[in-house]
Amino acid sequence: MGIRLCMEEVVALLTELIAFKSTASRPDEIEQCIEYIENYLQQHGIDYTRYDQSGVPSLLVTAQNKSAPVMLMSHIDVVEAPDDLFEARRLNGCLYGRGAIDDKYAAALSLILLKNHMAKLRSAGLSQQDLPFGILITSDEESGGFNGADLVLKDIKTDFCIALDGGSPERIITKEKGVILARIRARGKSAHGARPWLGVNAIDILIDDIVKIRSLFNEINDQRWHRTLNVGIIRAGESSNQVPDVAEASLDIRYTENEDPEELKASIKKMIQSDLTLETEGDVFFSGESRHLDLLLEIAQEAKTDFEHGSSDARFLKKYGIPGIVWGANGNYKQHSAEEHVEIASIDRVYNVLDQFVIQAQQKIK
């Protein structure tokens, strides 16, 4: 199949996937999207295993016995967006829409690559047992991945996993920060706004606590590799003439391998008056050295290793002792925005490298 024709096929499939409003608040849309992919696999005679945990579906394709030399991992769940962002539009060499870069392009690319390799195997008298790679498509990465990647990765055997959920053709991600999502709640005493001395303003307590927490994050506007803090949501008060008795804020903390998250949480608890509640935690991802990474760098000659401030399902690879990296197409850092898009030419580049990589990895790395 010609490269241009192949990319048109990927774009067409991606356009179909974007149409599903597969957010955590719409489990029915997630189910419909997964069923669409199941139908695609069935139409092309590809065997797969479906996982379901806590209403979260995942699909796994391997050669046999849940084993694959190389695994390609992606997800079809997306963050909330207006309805018009679920209508893909093509402009200036890019495809726009929710999930275009995060991460439905990767699911579409994986499926087309899988289908094409299966066709080559069959034409050579071989079968799915000879497949040089597998694919894992999950549906809860945006909400933590605990019922998707965390569930399935412990059940499979693979020598190398590529999370197609970050980086760019030129940037192979070998480190991602750990994440702590938490909430702090300050409690005061309500009173009339005209007599604030009769109450205790929870907002004042909250602000003081945020300032104290910020003292642990002195370089939040620096792009170097260090821990960061973002205060994403603040909720407090019901009326301007009332002293609020409760105020809370959400915290997004990212940390590196140089920090101990337990010590960091203990330091925060010790310095604030507010109650600290942990919501989600994710480990630091660090790939380490591997022959697979060396081969990928050899094939993708323009690529260099790099780090990423964000987090992905790749954090579960370390937990299960699976070597891997994060890599993918270029979306110009527009994930989760109204201008989310993927550069079509960059999908082409990633596809070509992966097409060579999965074959050479099977032949050269034993």
N, C-alpha and C positions, 0 to 999 in steps of 0.2 A: 504494500500500500504506500503510495506517495506521501511525503511528509505533509504537504499542504492539504491533501485529502484527509489525512489522519487528524490534523489539527481541526479541520472543519467538523469532523466527527466528535472530537472532544468538546468543541464549543457548543455543538448542538445538544449533546448530552448534558453539559453544564447548564445550558439555558433551561432545560427541563427540570433539573434539580433545584435551581434557584427559585422556581415557581412554588415550591413547597415552603410554607411558612413554618419551618421546622424549629421553632423556639421551645424552650422548656415549658412555657405557658400553654403550648399547643401540642400536647402529646399525640393527638390524633393526626396532626400533620407530620410529625416525626414518623409515626407508624406508616402513613401513606408513602412517605419518601423511602423508607426501608423496604416496603413491599414493592415499590417501583424498581428498586435495585435488585430485589429477589427475582422479579419477573425477567429482568435483563439477564441475570445469570442463568435462569432456567431456559430462556430462549436460545442461549448459546451453549447449552449442555454442560454447564460448569457446576460441579458439586460444591456445596458450601455448608457451613454449620451456623445456625442461628442461636444466639444467646439472648436470654431475657432475664433481667434482674431489676426488681423494683420498678417495672414498667419501662425500662430502658433497653431497647434492642441493639444488638451488634451483629455483624456478619463477618465470618472468617472463611477465607478460601486458602487451602494449603494443598501440597502435593499428596500427602497421605499421613495418617496418624497425627494430625495437627502439628505437622513438622514442615518447615520451609527453610531453605538455605538463607534467603533474604526475605524480610517482611516489610511491606509498605503499609504505613498506618495513616489513616485520615479520619475525619469526622464530618457528619452532615448536619449537626445541630448548629444553630446560629443565634446571635443575640437579637433582641427585639428591634423592630424597624417598622416604619410606615408601610402600608400595603404596596405603595408604588415601587418600593425598593425590591419587591419580590417579582418584578417584571424586568427581566434582563434586557439591557440595551447595549448595542455595540457602537463604539465611537473611537476614532483615531487609534485603531489597533488595540483597543482594550474592550473588555466585557465588564459592564457595570452591573451591580446588584448585590443584595445581601447574601453573603456567603461566597461571592465570586473568588476572593482570595482566602477567606477564612470560613470553611475550608473545602467547599464543594468542588472547586477545580481539581483538587487532589483526588477526591473520590472518582470524578469523571476520568481523569488521566489514568488512575489505577485500573479502572474497569476496561478502558479501551486497550491499555497495554496488556492486560490479562487476556482479553478476548483475542487480540492479535497473536499472542504467544501460543494460546491454545490452538489456533488455526494452523500455525506453523508445525506444532507438534503432531497434530492429526495428519497433516499432509506428509509427514515423515514416518507415519505408521506408529507414532507414540501416543501417550495418553497423559491425563492430568498427573499421574504419578511421576512423570518426568518434568513437571513444571519447576523452573529454577527459582521461583519466588512465590510468595503468598501475599494476600492483602487482608487487612483488617479495617473495617469501617465501623466506627462507633457513633453514638448519638448523645453523649453527655459531656463532651470535653469542656464546653463553656460553663458547666456547673460542677466541675471538679474531676470528672472521669472515673469516679469510684465504682460506678455500675457498668462501665464500659471497658476501657483499657485496663484498669486495675483488675477486673474480673478475668478478662480473656488472656492477657499476657502471662499470667501464672499457669495457664493451661496449655501453652504451646511451647514448641522447641524451635529456636531459630538462632543462627549464628550472627545475625546483624539486622537491625531494624532502622528504617528511615522513616521518621515522623515527617510527613510532607505537610508541615504546618508552621513554616517560618523560614527565615533566611531569604536567599535569592539565588539565582544561578551563579552569582559571584561570591556568595557568602554561605559557607557550610557552618552551621551552628554546632559547636561542641560544648558550650556551657549556657545554661539558663538559670536564672535566679530562683530560689525558693520563694514561696509566698505564704503569708499569714493574713487572712481576712478576719477581722475582728470588729467588735462593737464595744464602745465604752458608754456607760449610762451614769449620768450624774443625778443625784437626788437632793432636792432642796426642800423648801417649805413655801407653800403658796400664801399670797397676801394680795391686797389691793395695790395696784400700781402707784396710787397716790401716797401710799405708806410703805415703801419698799423696806424700811428698817424693821418692819414687823415680819418679814419673810426672809427666806434664804434663796437667792436666785440660782437655779440649777444651771442656767446658761453661763453665769460667771464661773461656776465651778468647772464646767465643761471646757470653757476657753482656757482657764488656767492649766487644766490637765493637758490639753492639746499642746500648749506652749512647752510644758515640761517634756512631753513625749518627743516633740520636735527637736529638743536639745540632743537627742540621741542620733539624729539624722542631720549632720551639719552640712552635707554637700548635695542637697536634694535637687539642685539645678545643674549638677555636673554630670556629664555623660559617661564618666569613667565607671569602672567596675566596683561598685560599693552599694551598701544598703540604702533604700529609699522609703519614704513615707508619703502616702497620699490620703488626705481626708476627703472622702468622696461624697458623703451625705451627712447633713446635720438636721436633726428634727427637734423642735422645742417650741413650747408656748402655744396658747390658743387665742390670746387677746393681748393687745398692746398695753392695756391697763390692768394686767394681772401679772404678778410675780410667778414665773413658772416653777413648778416643783420637780419636773423631770426634763432632762435634756440628754440627747444621745447623738453619737457620731459614729460613722463607719470608717474603718481604717484599712488601707491596703498597704501592707508592708512587704517589701521585696528584700531578700537578703542573699548574700553570697556564701561560698564554701568557707569563707574566713570568719563567719559568725556562727555562734551556737544559738539556734532559735529558742531553746529552753531558757538560756541565760537572758536573752533579749526579752522574752515574755515576762520573766521574773523581775527584770529591771523596771519594766513598764508598770507592773502591778504594784511594786514597792513605792513608786514615786507619785502615784495619782490617788485622788479621793474616789474617783468614779469606779464602778464595777466593770471589769474587763471580761467579755464573753467571746470565746473563740468560735468562729463559724466554719472556716475552711483552712486547711494547711496543706502545703505541697512541698516536697523536697527539692533541693537543688539538683539540677541535671548536669552531669559532667561525663563526657563520652570516654575520655582516655584514649590511648593509642590502640590502633587495630589495623590489621592487614586490609580489611575492607575499606577503611577510611583512606589508607594509602592508595588503594586501587581507584577509589572514587576521585581522589585528587588528581590521579594520573589521567583519567578519562576526561574529567571536567577541568581542562587545563587552565581556564581563566579563574577558577574558584580558589578561594583562600578560606582557612578556618577563621571563625569569629565567635563572639559571644552575643547573647541577646538578653535584654532586660526583662522581657516577658517570661511567661511560663506556658507549658503545654503538657500533653499526655506523655511526653518523653520522660518526665520525672519518674514514671513507673518502671522505666527500663532498668535503672539502677537497683530498684527494689527487687527485681527478679533476675539480676545478673545478666542482662542482655546488652551487649555492646550496641551502640547506635549513635545516630546524629539527627539533627533537625535540618531540613533543607526544603527548597521548593521554588516556586515561581515568584515573580516580582509583583507586588501590589502597592509599592511606594508608600508603605506605612499607613494605608487608608483603611485597615481593618476596623470594623465597628463604627465607621463613619458614614455620613450620607453619600460620600463619594467613593465608597468601597468598589474596587475594581481589580482585575488581573490583566497584566500585559500578555496578550495572546502569544507573541513571539517568545516570551520567556517560558511559557508552557511547552512550546516546541523544543526549546533548548533542554529543559529538564527531561522531557520524554526521550529525546535522543540519547542523553547520557544514561538514563535508567535502562533503556533498551539494550545498550552495550554492557552496562554494569552487571545486570543480573546474569547474563550469559558468561561473562568473563570471570565473575565471582565463583560461579559453579565450576568452571574449567581450571582456574588457577589457584583457588584457595581450598585446601582440603583440611 
